[in-house]
């Protein structure tokens, strides 16, 4: 078997499938792990912790609202209504995907391979769509001029080279500034151990003898007596309706339970460790993976841990998206006045009581108008038009008793 055939077999490709340069490099980087498992995108997604981490982060990026914002002045920013990129990012990126599907796919590529690519579609000089590209078929290169170019392998085996202006490139953490580092390659040992642990558990349940206890008899039971004992036990104690009933031991018989062995406990401990290890690679709080039995440095409560996840993990990916959209999808002449912005307020919102305590302070200190508060709660402005004013902070010095605590209204600009 040739090296390409072996590579196709090990990474789960069809025998006749084309092999790109990126797949060859990935194969040479990965090989077998120390545990003996071969880690690919498909096998990695069979690890529950890895699936959950990718799904959580990609799902958050997919569902967060994104908009194109135009800066009209240093203090005034408004949605860029009518901007062609706004329709691509919020309505229709291409002919078959919704915006959330497109962002989820691109972010998944980014989380697994360290890069995500999409080809820009133009009508004339107007950008009208984005076509996601298989990450393992794209080779990114930097020219002597420092400009980027992208070599894409087609399905028929031929290649085509795209200049930088025709590719939307999301790049993860990088050591050379050209391509992001493959997360799969860097955590392949953790994933390999998780895969082997899963297989060991499956073999244990498939081939092992899993008994709840042992009934000992001082003598030797005949075949009839053994069959009678088994039928009696099944009739009296089998099923949820008989759970907790006492076993009546006859003829000097004793009953002993089988406890968890040290090997079983070690297997369970390895599974838990791998879950935490994979969570650390992705920066996901353990409680989001169902691990709530240990203390964590993410915060003292679920709400604090959620805010920590947004602050230390999602914000990094959000900034990657916003800056990449500006670099690759906006015209250079717009860089000073137009931005892409995700709205993370929905993820940062506390409980109802905490939110309203903050709103009251904002209203009292002339930070929010009533309509501002309604907008943050996804409500329309007051229909009577009376919600656009700001309360002046109450001045307790030098006021009469009757007006001391009455806030003054100031019209919004």
Buried (B, 14 or more C-beta within 10 A) or exposed (E): EEEBEEBBEBBEBEEEEBBBBBBBBBBEEBEEBEBEBBBBBEBBBEBBBBBBBBBBBBBBBBEBEBBBBBBEEEEEBEEBEEBEBBBBBBEBBBEEBEBBBBBBBBBBBBBBBBBBBBBBBEEEEEBBBBBBBBBBBBBBEBEEEEEBBBBBBEEEEEEEEBEBEBBBBBBBEEEEEEBBBBBBBEBBBBBBBBBBBBEEBEEBEEEEEEEEEEBEBEEEBEEEEEEEBEEEEEEEBEEEEEEEEEEEEEEEBEEEEEEEEEEEEEBEEBBEBBBBBBBEBBBBBBBBBEBEEEEBEBBEEEEBBBBBBBEEBBEEBBEBBBBBBBEBBBEEEBEEEBBBBBEBEEBEBBEEEEBEEBBEEBBBBBBBBBBBBBBBEEEEBEEEEEBBBBBBEBEEEEEEEEEEEEBEEEEEE
